[in-house]
């Protein structure tokens, strides 16, 4: 949603000339703001997509998926969607690993990790799999792509029956070493969708998610430098609008 500024700070001055000048300045700034906002609104593009992951756990395939909606505002160059301003709605993909806990493909990532052997991308970056500029991407009515090793989000492992603060970021090539011997990422996909609804909250019941909602009601957490702590806003919508 685009918002139009309706008020600017007032000026109080005994000089009529200065007051007139201030008034003109205010009118100019209002007009300029209106042009900027209307330009951004008129050139917005919405892309809705489903991301899904399949993990083999002790010989059994387990899947997790979510639908994300990203709105791009402003211009953009060829194959450069990041020249846009963006806003994103949706939830993270959660994979139930049974006795091993849960694996979450985060919407966003934390730069503070214990595992620097891989690089993660933010969810909007997964659209690079289509190799299209946003103006062309929004024209797609359907389309599915595989997500390679350089186009994967940050995965965070939540061990079963442990506090969420014990969660660990883990690279896909280390699932077996960190989580369990027989755990492996089998597939990662992104698909353009149209009519599927977008969730704002996860509908699963887990100890770690309940703890996060209680500990981070506004989506903001008390982090310490060098110590990883998963953030609720990287998993689902919380607090005020973002």
C-alpha positions, 0 to 999 in steps of 0.5 A: 500500500502507498501512503501520501504525506498529508502534513509537513511541519509548520513554520512560525516567523514574525516576518511576512516575507519569511512566512510566505517563503516558508509557505511556498517551500512547504507547498513545493515539498508537498507537490514533490512528495506527491509526485514521488509517491504516485510514481512509485505506486503507479509502477508497482509490480506484485509477484506471488510465488510458492517455495517448497523443499523436500528433505529425506529423513531416515529414508522418508521424504518430508516436505515444507512449503509456503507462499510469498508475495513480494511487491516491487516499487519503482524502476529497475534495470534489465535483470536487476530486480534489486533496483526496486524498493520491495515489501514482502508478505508470507511465512517461512517454510517449515519441515517437520523432521520427526524426532529430529525436530524442525527445519525452517527455510527462513524468509530473511537471514541473520548475518550472525551464524555459526556456519559460514560454509554457505551463503544464503539469500533473502526470499526475494532473491529466489526469484533470480531463478527465473532470470527475468526482470520484474516487469517480465516476471509479473507477466508469468501466469505459471512457471516452476524452477529448481533452486540451486545451491547458490539460490537457497535461503537460510535454514535454521534447525530447531531441535525437538523439546529444546528452547528456541534459543538453542536453534542453529543455522545450518547449511544444506550440505551439513544437514547430515553432520549437524542434525542427523546422519540420514538427513539430506536436502533432496529438492528445492523449487520455486513456482509462480502462483496466482490465486493461492492465499498468503498466510501471515501466521504459521498454523503449526503448534510447536514449543519453539514457536510459542516461545518466540511469539511470547519472547518477541511480540513485536518481532524485535529481539534482544540480540548479542553480538556474535551469538545467533538467535532466530528472529520471529519476523524472519518466520512470520508476520509479527508486531506492526506492519512491515 
